[in-house]
C-alpha cells in the first residue's frame, strides 16, 4: 500500500540517525499534499502519495518529477535555498539517504530559513522598514516583467476564463451555504463579483494587451517571504501550472490580503506602490479588491472541503475559524470594489487636476464630470472674459456646480463611481459634494492638486498660445488665488494633497495608493 510505505519512510525520517548531517531538532509538518521534516539546517519536503483532483502524486515517478519542478520553479525567486532533489533508498536494513539499495521515495532538500526572518514575523515585531517593503515590490515587478508569457498563459487571464473559474468556485461552495457559513453575505459576494465581470470587458482586454498575464507564484503569502541575504520567496505552486498562470494582480492581491488580514495594510500598500511604480502598472488598484475577493473565495472553498475530511472536533473548530475569516475577507473586498466613490479633483487652474483626473478615470474605468465641459456646453463662445463676469460670474459658476452634482448623483445611484473636476474654490461648493456623499452613503475623496505658483503661471502662459477647455488665463490667477478658500474642513481620511510637479505617472500612482488607503479606512469605520 502506497500510504503504508510512505509512513514507513516518514517513521525512518523521524529518527536523527537517518540523516548524514547533524540534526538539532526534528519537527514533522503535514498538509494534505506534503510532509515536511525540519532538521535544523536542512528541510526535507516529500510529496504525499495522494490524488486530490487537481494533483495526482500516487506514482513515484510523478512525485520525483514534481520535486524537481519545485526546485526549478522556486529558484526563480530565491538564491541558494533550494539545494536539490534527494533520493531515499531502501535496503534490507531499512531506509537511507545514502545511495544504497533501491529508490523508495524522493524529497526536496532546502535550507531551513529562520522564522525570525519571515515577513509575517517581522511585521508582528515591527522590524521591517518601508524601504525594504518597497524592495519586495520592485523584486516582484522585475520577476513578472521577466516571467514566462504567451498565448497559452494568456488564456488564464482572459475574462471568460476568470468567469469560468469564479462560477466553478460558486457552484462548489453553494452546498456549504447554511451549514458552514451564512448565506446572506455569500449572495452579495456572488452578485457583485458577477457584475464586476459583466461591466469590465475593456479592463480585462487591456491587461492582455499590456502583457500582464504571466507565469507567477500562485501562493504569494507573508509566510513564504524571508528577508535573509536579500529577499527569498519560496513555496510557489509546482503541481499545477494553471494555478500559477494569470494576471499578476492575482498574486499581488493575495499578498496584500494576507498583510491586511494580519493587521498591516500600510505595509501592504508600500509593497503595492513600489510594484506599481516599477512595473508601470497603476491598474493594479482597479483590480486589487476583485482578485483579493477571488483568492479569499478559493481559500474558503479549500477550508470547507478540508472540514469534511477531518473527524477531530478540535480540528473542525480550527477550520471553522478559517472559514469565517475568509468569508469575511471575501465580503470586505467585494464591498471595497462595489461601493461607489465620489472623487473630487480640486485646486487652482493649471494645477494639473484635470490631467490627473482623466488618467485616474481611465485606470479605474469611471467617468469624469468637468466644470469646463458643462460650462462650454451652455456657452460655446471662445472668448476670455474678466474674472467674475459673464460665464465666470459667481451665480453662473454656482449653477455649474449644481449641474455637476445632479449628473454625479445619477451615476452614483446606479452604483458607479465618478470624478468631479473643478476648482472648488469655495467651501459652499465643496459642502455640496459632502452632502451628496452623505445622502447616498458612499465614499468621498477630495484630491487637492497643487504646485508652486511659478509653475502655474508658466502653464497658464503656455495656455495663451492654444485653445483649451478652460478659459482661466494668466490675467486671472491673482484674483483666483485670493478667492480660493483654504481646504481645512476635511480630515485626512477624505483629503489628499497632491503635488503635480513631478512625472504624471508617479503622481497618478500616488493618488491611487493614497485614495485606496483612505477608502479602506472609510469602509472600516462602517463595518
C-alpha positions in Angstrom: 0.0 0.0 0.0 1.5 3.4 -1.0 0.3 5.1 2.1 1.7 2.5 4.5 5.1 2.5 2.6 5.1 6.3 2.8 4.5 6.3 6.5 7.4 3.8 6.9 9.6 6.3 5.2 8.4 9.1 7.4 9.0 7.0 10.5 12.6 6.5 9.4 13.0 10.2 8.8 11.8 11.0 12.3 15.0 9.4 13.6 18.0 11.7 13.9 20.3 8.9 12.9 18.7 8.8 9.5 20.5 11.9 8.4 24.1 12.1 7.2 24.5 15.5 8.9 24.0 17.0 12.4 20.4 17.4 13.5 19.4 19.9 16.2 15.7 19.1 16.4 13.3 17.2 14.2 9.9 18.5 13.6 7.3 17.0 11.2 4.7 19.1 9.5 1.8 17.7 7.4 -0.5 19.2 4.9 -3.0 17.3 2.7 -0.4 17.0 -0.1 3.0 17.2 1.6 5.0 16.1 4.6 7.9 18.2 5.7 10.8 17.4 8.1 12.7 20.3 9.7 16.1 19.2 11.0 17.8 22.5 12.0 20.0 23.2 9.0 18.0 21.4 6.3 14.4 20.8 5.3 13.2 17.7 3.5 9.8 18.0 1.8 8.1 14.9 0.5 5.0 14.6 -1.8 2.3 12.5 -0.2 1.0 9.6 -2.5 -2.5 11.1 -2.9 -4.9 12.1 -5.7 -6.9 15.2 -4.7 -8.3 16.0 -8.2 -6.1 19.0 -9.1 -3.0 16.9 -8.5 -2.1 13.2 -8.6 1.1 12.1 -6.6 0.3 8.4 -6.5 3.1 7.3 -8.8 6.7 7.5 -7.5 7.9 8.9 -10.9 5.3 11.7 -10.6 6.5 12.5 -7.1 10.1 12.7 -8.3 9.0 14.9 -11.3 7.2 17.4 -9.1 10.1 17.5 -6.6 12.3 18.5 -9.5 9.7 21.0 -10.7 9.5 22.6 -7.3 13.3 23.1 -7.1 13.4 24.6 -10.6 10.4 27.0 -10.2 11.4 28.2 -6.7 14.9 29.1 -7.8 13.3 32.0 -9.7 12.7 34.0 -6.6 15.3 32.6 -4.2 19.0 32.2 -4.1 20.8 29.3 -2.6 17.8 27.9 -0.8 16.6 25.0 -2.9 19.6 22.7 -3.0 18.5 19.5 -4.8 16.1 16.6 -5.1 17.3 13.7 -3.0 16.5 10.0 -3.3 15.6 7.9 -0.3 16.8 4.4 -0.8 15.5 1.1 0.8 17.7 -1.8 1.6 17.4 -4.8 4.0 18.5 -2.5 6.8 15.7 0.0 6.2 15.6 3.4 4.6 18.6 5.7 4.0 19.7 8.9 2.2 22.9 7.2 1.2 23.0 5.6 -2.3 22.5 2.0 -1.1 19.5 0.0 -2.3 16.5 0.7 -4.5 14.9 4.1 -4.8 11.9 4.2 -2.5 10.9 7.9 -2.3 12.0 11.4 -3.2 12.3 14.7 -1.4 13.2 18.3 -2.0 16.2 19.3 0.2 16.4 23.0 1.0 17.9 25.3 3.6 15.9 25.8 6.7 15.2 29.5 6.9 14.8 31.1 10.3 11.3 32.1 11.4 12.5 35.4 12.7 13.4 36.4 9.1 9.9 35.6 7.8 7.8 38.5 6.7 4.8 37.8 9.0 7.2 37.6 12.0 8.9 40.8 11.0 5.6 42.6 10.6 4.4 41.5 14.1 7.7 42.6 15.7 7.7 45.9 13.7 11.2 45.1 12.4 10.8 45.9 8.7 11.3 49.4 7.3 9.2 50.6 4.4 12.2 50.8 2.1 12.7 47.1 2.4 9.0 46.5 1.7 9.5 48.7 -1.4 12.4 46.5 -2.3 10.0 43.5 -2.2 7.6 45.3 -4.6 10.4 46.1 -7.0 11.6 42.5 -7.0 8.1 41.3 -7.8 7.8 43.8 -10.6 11.0 42.6 -12.2 10.0 38.9 -11.7 6.7 39.4 -13.5 8.4 41.5 -16.3 10.8 38.7 -17.0 8.3 35.9 -16.4 7.1 33.4 -19.0 4.1 34.6 -21.0 2.4 33.9 -24.3 -0.8 32.8 -25.9 -1.1 29.6 -23.7 -0.6 31.5 -20.5 -2.8 34.4 -21.7 -5.8 32.1 -21.8 -5.9 32.1 -18.0 -6.1 35.9 -17.8 -9.0 36.2 -20.2 -12.3 37.4 -18.9 -14.1 34.2 -19.9 -11.5 32.1 -18.0 -11.9 34.2 -14.9 -15.7 33.8 -15.2 -15.4 30.1 -15.6 -13.2 29.8 -12.5 -15.4 32.1 -10.5 -18.6 30.2 -11.4 -16.8 26.9 -10.6 -16.0 28.3 -7.1 -19.6 29.4 -6.6 -21.0 26.0 -7.6 -18.6 24.1 -5.4 -19.3 26.3 -2.4 -23.1 26.5 -2.7 -23.6 23.1 -0.9 -21.9 24.6 2.2 -24.2 27.6 2.5 -26.2 27.5 5.7 -24.1 24.6 7.0 -20.7 26.1 7.3 -21.3 29.8 6.6 -24.0 32.4 6.3 -26.0 32.7 3.0 -26.7 36.5 3.1 -23.1 37.8 2.6 -22.5 34.9 0.2 -25.4 36.0 -2.0 -24.0 39.6 -2.0 -20.5 38.3 -2.9 -21.7 36.3 -5.8 -23.9 39.0 -7.3 -21.3 41.7 -7.1 -18.4 39.6 -8.4 -20.6 38.6 -11.4 -21.5 42.3 -12.0 -17.8 43.3 -12.0 -17.0 40.7 -14.6 -20.0 41.8 -16.7 -19.1 45.5 -16.6 -15.3 45.4 -17.2 -14.7 43.8 -20.5 -12.3 46.5 -21.6 -10.2 46.3 -18.4 -9.5 42.6 -18.9 -8.6 43.2 -22.6 -6.2 45.9 -21.6 -4.4 43.5 -19.2 -3.9 41.1 -22.1 -2.7 43.9 -24.4 -0.2 45.2 -21.8 1.3 41.7 -21.2 0.2 41.5 -17.5 -0.7 37.8 -17.8 2.3 35.8 -16.6 3.6 32.6 -15.0 3.6 33.8 -11.4 4.0 32.4 -8.0 0.5 31.1 -7.2 0.7 31.2 -3.4 2.3 34.5 -2.5 1.8 34.9 1.2 3.8 36.5 4.1 4.9 33.2 5.5 6.6 32.4 2.1 8.7 35.5 2.1 12.0 35.8 4.0 14.3 38.9 4.4 17.5 37.0 4.6 20.6 37.6 2.4 18.4 39.7 0.3 14.8 38.6 -0.2 13.9 34.9 -0.5 10.4 33.9 -1.8 9.7 30.2 -1.6 6.9 27.6 -1.9 5.4 28.6 -5.3 2.8 26.2 -6.7 4.5 23.5 -8.8 1.8 20.8 -9.0 -0.5 22.5 -11.5 0.8 25.2 -13.9 -2.6 26.8 -14.4 -2.7 27.7 -10.7 0.3 30.0 -11.3 -0.9 31.4 -14.6 -2.9 34.5 -14.6 -2.9 38.3 -14.1 0.0 39.4 -11.9 -2.7 41.2 -9.9 -3.9 37.8 -8.6 -0.6 37.1 -6.8 -0.3 40.7 -5.5 -3.9 40.8 -4.3 -3.3 37.6 -2.4 -0.2 39.0 -0.7 -2.0 42.3 0.1 -5.0 40.4 1.5 -2.7 38.4 3.8 -0.9 41.5 5.0 -4.2 43.3 5.7 -5.6 40.3 7.4 -2.6 40.3 9.8 -3.3 44.0 10.5 -0.7 45.7 8.3 -2.5 47.3 5.4 0.1 50.2 5.3 2.9 47.7 4.8 0.9 46.0 2.0 0.4 49.3 0.3 4.2 50.0 0.5 4.7 46.8 -1.5 1.9 47.6 -4.0 3.1 51.1 -4.6 6.6 50.1 -5.3 5.4 47.3 -7.6 3.1 49.7 -9.5 5.8 52.3 -10.0 8.5 49.8 -11.1 6.1 47.7 -13.1 4.3 50.8 -14.6 1.0 49.2 -13.6 -1.4 51.7 -12.0 -4.3 49.4 -13.0 -3.4 47.1 -10.1 -5.6 49.4 -8.0 -8.6 48.8 -10.2 -8.2 45.0 -9.8 -6.8 44.6 -6.3 -10.1 44.0 -4.4 -11.7 41.9 -7.1 -8.8 39.5 -7.1 -8.4 39.6 -3.3 -12.0 38.5 -3.0 -11.4 35.9 -5.7 -8.5 34.4 -3.7 -10.4 34.6 -0.4 -13.2 32.6 -2.1 -10.7 29.9 -3.1 -9.3 29.7 0.4 -12.9 29.5 1.7 -13.5 26.6 -0.7 -10.3 24.7 0.4 -11.3 25.2 4.1 -14.8 23.9 3.5 -13.6 20.8 1.7 -11.0 20.2 4.4 -13.7 20.5 7.1 -15.5 17.5 5.6 -12.3 15.4 5.6 -11.4 15.6 9.3 -13.1 13.9 12.3 -11.5 15.7 15.2 -13.8 18.3 16.8 -10.8 20.4 17.7 -9.6 20.4 14.1 -13.1 21.2 12.8 -13.3 24.2 15.2 -10.0 25.4 13.9 -11.1 25.1 10.3 -14.4 26.8 11.1 -12.5 29.8 12.2 -10.6 29.8 8.9 -14.0 29.5 7.0 -15.4 32.5 8.9 -12.2 34.5 8.3 -12.1 34.0 4.6 -15.8 34.7 4.2 -15.3 38.0 6.0 -12.3 38.8 3.7 -14.3 38.0 0.6 -17.2 40.1 1.8 -15.0 43.1 2.7 -13.0 43.1 -0.5 -16.2 42.8 -2.5 -17.6 45.7 -0.6 -14.5 47.7 -1.4 -14.8 47.4 -5.2 -18.6 47.6 -5.3 -19.1 50.7 -3.1 -19.3 53.8 -5.3 -16.7 56.6 -4.6 -17.1 60.3 -5.3 -13.7 61.6 -6.3 -13.4 65.4 -6.2 -10.4 66.8 -8.0 -9.9 70.4 -7.0 -7.3 73.2 -7.0 -6.3 76.3 -8.9 -6.5 76.3 -12.7 -3.3 74.8 -14.3 -2.6 72.9 -11.1 -2.7 69.6 -13.0 -6.0 68.4 -11.6 -7.8 67.7 -15.0 -4.8 65.8 -16.4 -4.6 63.7 -13.3 -8.4 63.2 -13.1 -8.5 61.9 -16.7 -5.7 59.4 -16.2 -7.2 58.1 -13.0 -10.6 57.8 -14.7 -9.1 55.6 -17.4 -7.3 53.4 -14.9 -10.4 52.8 -12.8 -12.9 52.8 -15.8 -15.0 55.6 -14.3 -16.5 58.8 -15.7 -15.3 62.4 -15.3 -17.7 65.4 -14.9 -15.8 68.6 -15.6 -16.9 72.1 -14.8 -15.3 73.3 -18.1 -17.3 70.8 -20.2 -20.6 71.7 -18.6 -19.8 75.5 -18.9 -18.9 75.2 -22.6 -21.9 73.1 -23.4 -24.1 76.0 -22.4 -21.8 78.8 -23.7 -19.6 77.9 -26.7 -18.1 81.3 -27.2 -14.3 81.1 -27.3 -13.6 84.4 -25.5 -11.7 85.3 -22.4 -13.8 87.3 -20.0 -12.8 89.3 -17.0 -12.8 87.5 -13.7 -16.2 87.3 -12.0 -18.1 88.3 -15.1 -20.2 86.5 -17.7 -19.9 82.8 -17.6 -17.5 83.2 -14.7 -19.8 85.2 -12.5 -20.4 83.8 -9.0 -24.0 83.0 -9.8 -23.3 81.1 -13.1 -20.4 79.2 -11.6 -22.8 78.1 -8.8 -25.2 76.7 -11.3 -22.4 74.7 -13.0 -21.5 73.1 -9.6 -25.2 72.2 -9.1 -25.4 70.6 -12.5 -22.2 68.6 -11.8 -23.8 67.3 -8.6 -27.0 66.3 -10.4 -25.1 64.3 -13.0 -22.9 62.7 -10.4 -26.0 61.7 -8.4 -27.5 59.9 -11.4 -24.3 57.8 -11.8 -23.7 57.2 -8.2 -27.3 55.9 -7.7 -26.5 53.3 -10.4 -23.6 52.1 -8.3 -20.9 53.8 -10.4 -18.0 55.8 -9.1 -17.5 59.2 -10.6 -14.9 62.1 -10.7 -15.8 65.7 -10.3 -13.2 68.0 -11.8 -13.4 71.7 -10.9 -11.6 74.4 -8.9 -14.0 74.1 -5.9 -12.6 77.3 -4.5 -15.5 78.0 -2.1 -16.4 75.9 0.9 -20.1 76.1 0.0 -19.4 74.3 -3.3 -17.3 71.7 -1.5 -20.1 71.3 1.0 -22.5 70.2 -1.8 -20.3 67.3 -2.6 -20.0 66.3 1.0 -23.8 66.4 1.4 -24.3 64.3 -1.7 -21.9 61.6 -0.4 -23.6 61.6 2.9 -27.1 61.3 1.4 -26.1 58.3 -0.7 -23.8 56.8 2.0 -20.9 56.4 -0.4 -17.1 57.0 -0.1 -15.8 60.5 -0.6 -12.3 61.6 -1.6 -11.1 65.2 -2.2 -7.9 65.3 -4.2 -6.4 68.8 -3.8 -3.9 69.3 -6.6 -1.2 72.0 -6.3 2.2 73.1 -7.3 4.4 76.2 -7.0 2.7 79.3 -8.2 5.5 79.9 -10.6 4.7 76.6 -12.3 1.0 77.5 -12.5 1.9 80.9 -14.1 4.2 79.1 -16.6 1.4 76.7 -17.5 -1.1 79.5 -17.9 1.3 81.4 -20.1 1.6 78.4 -22.4 -2.2 78.2 -22.5 -2.3 81.7 -24.1 -0.9 80.1 -27.3 -3.6 77.4 -27.6 -7.3 77.0 -27.1 -8.4 74.5 -24.4 -11.5 73.6 -22.3 -10.6 76.1 -19.6 -11.0 79.8 -20.0 -8.8 80.7 -17.0 -5.8 82.7 -18.0 -2.7 84.3 -16.6 -4.5 87.6 -16.0 -7.0 85.8 -13.7 -4.5 84.0 -11.4 -4.1 86.7 -8.7 -7.9 87.0 -8.2 -8.3 83.2 -8.3 -5.7 82.8 -5.5 -7.5 85.4 -3.4 -10.8 83.8 -3.9 -9.7 80.2 -3.0 -10.8 79.4 0.5 -8.1 77.0 2.0 -9.4 73.4 2.4 -9.2 73.0 6.1 -12.6 71.5 6.8 -11.7 67.8 6.0 -9.9 65.2 8.0 -7.1 63.1 6.4 -9.5 60.2 5.6 -11.2 62.4 3.0 -8.5 64.9 2.0 -5.5 64.0 -0.2 -2.8 66.6 -1.1 -1.1 66.0 -4.5 1.9 67.9 -5.7 1.7 67.7 -9.5 5.2 69.0 -10.4 6.7 65.5 -10.8 6.2 62.9 -13.6 2.5 62.4 -14.2 2.7 58.6 -13.9 4.3 58.7 -10.4 1.7 61.3 -9.4 -1.1 59.0 -10.6 0.1 56.0 -8.7 0.5 58.1 -5.5 -3.1 59.4 -5.9 -4.4 55.8 -6.5 -2.5 54.5 -3.5 -3.5 57.3 -1.1 -7.1 57.1 -2.4 -7.2 53.3 -1.8 -5.9 53.7 1.8 -8.5 56.3 2.6 -11.4 54.5 1.0 -10.4 51.4 3.0 -10.3 53.5 6.2 -13.8 54.9 5.5 -15.2 51.4 5.0 -13.6 50.1 8.1 -15.5 52.8 10.1 -18.8 51.5 8.7 -18.1 47.8 9.2 
